[in-house]
């Protein structure tokens, strides 16, 4: 994001700050801030969340409640109920909540999708194990 490909949509983004658990120096002129500062700043409109999966829900909720758009890496939450709550909160706040699944953008995925296209559903079998008798 700090060095987007020429002509890519990311060129239109202006990275204002970053948050990290570690103390880091400025990166290419972009300073580290606290989460509290990020949610209170009007010039920060979007949060990109890339943390451990179990922390996604809390971080998303914090930014949505502050009226910020959120892009989070897959999985958004650890359960369906929490994901639904966050989708509803985003709608209520009038902001975008996007779950990014980067693997779906890879060449391997596109090739696999092409290969299985038109083959229909794969029949499922049942398997049971246990003691015989």
C-alpha positions in Angstrom: 0.0 0.0 0.0 2.9 2.3 0.6 4.3 1.5 -2.9 1.3 0.6 -5.1 1.7 -0.7 -8.6 1.3 2.1 -11.2 -2.2 2.2 -12.5 -3.6 0.1 -9.7 -6.6 1.2 -7.6 -4.3 1.3 -4.6 -2.6 4.4 -6.2 -5.7 6.4 -5.1 -5.2 5.5 -1.5 -3.4 7.9 0.9 -2.0 6.0 3.9 -2.2 8.3 6.9 -1.0 6.1 9.7 -0.4 2.6 10.9 -1.0 0.7 14.2 1.3 -2.0 15.5 1.8 -3.8 18.8 5.6 -3.2 18.4 7.1 0.2 18.6 8.2 1.1 15.1 9.7 4.1 13.4 7.9 5.9 10.6 7.6 3.9 7.4 8.1 5.9 4.2 6.8 9.0 5.9 3.9 7.3 7.6 3.8 7.5 11.4 2.6 4.9 13.9 -0.4 5.9 16.0 -2.5 4.2 18.7 -5.9 2.7 17.9 -7.5 5.4 20.0 -5.9 8.1 17.9 -6.8 6.4 14.6 -10.5 6.2 15.5 -10.6 9.8 16.6 -8.9 11.3 13.5 -11.2 12.6 10.8 -8.5 12.2 8.1 -8.5 8.4 8.7 -11.5 6.9 6.9 -10.6 3.3 6.5 -8.9 0.6 8.6 -7.1 -2.4 7.1 -7.0 -5.1 9.7 -4.3 -7.7 9.5 -4.0 -9.3 12.9 -4.4 -12.7 14.5 -7.8 -14.1 13.7 -9.0 -14.0 17.2 -8.4 -10.3 17.4 -10.4 -9.4 14.2 -13.8 -9.1 15.8 -12.7 -6.6 18.5 -10.7 -4.5 16.1 -13.5 -4.4 13.5 -16.0 -3.4 16.1 -13.8 -0.6 17.4 -13.4 1.0 13.9 -17.1 0.4 12.8 -18.4 2.1 16.0 -16.2 5.1 15.1 -17.8 5.3 11.7 -14.8 4.0 9.8 -14.8 1.7 6.7 -13.1 -1.6 7.4 -11.2 -4.1 5.2 -10.2 -7.2 7.1 -8.4 -10.3 6.1 -10.2 -13.7 6.1 -11.7 -14.8 8.5 -13.6 -11.8 9.7 -14.6 -13.5 12.9 -14.4 -16.8 14.6 -18.2 -17.4 14.5 -21.2 -16.6 12.4 -23.1 -14.7 15.1 -20.3 -12.2 15.6 -19.9 -11.8 11.8 -23.7 -11.0 11.5 -23.5 -8.5 14.3 -20.6 -6.7 12.6 -22.4 -6.7 9.2 -25.4 -5.2 10.9 -23.3 -2.6 12.7 -21.6 -1.6 9.4 -25.1 -1.1 7.8 -26.3 0.9 10.8 -23.2 3.2 10.6 -23.5 3.4 6.8 -19.9 2.2 6.2 -18.4 -0.6 4.2 -17.2 -3.8 5.9 -15.2 -6.0 3.4 -13.7 -9.3 4.2 -10.6 -10.0 1.9 -9.7 -13.5 1.0 -6.4 -13.0 -0.8 -6.2 -16.6 -2.0 -9.2 -15.9 -4.3 -7.1 -13.4 -6.2 -4.3 -15.8 -7.0 -3.4 -17.4 -10.4 -3.7 -20.9 -8.8 -7.3 -20.2 -7.6 -8.3 -19.0 -11.1 -6.8 -22.1 -12.7 -8.6 -24.4 -10.2 -11.9 -22.6 -10.8 -11.5 -22.9 -14.6 -10.8 -26.6 -14.2 -13.9 -27.4 -12.1 -16.2 -25.1 -13.9 -19.2 -27.0 -15.4 -18.4 -30.3 -13.7 -21.4 -30.0 -11.3 -21.5 -30.9 -7.7 -19.1 -33.5 -6.3 -21.0 -36.5 -4.9 -20.5 -36.9 -1.2 -20.0 -40.2 0.5 -20.6 -41.1 4.1 -17.9 -42.6 6.3 -18.4 -44.2 9.7 -15.8 -45.6 11.9 -16.0 -47.4 15.2 -15.9 -50.8 16.6 -17.2 -53.7 14.5 -19.7 -56.0 16.0 
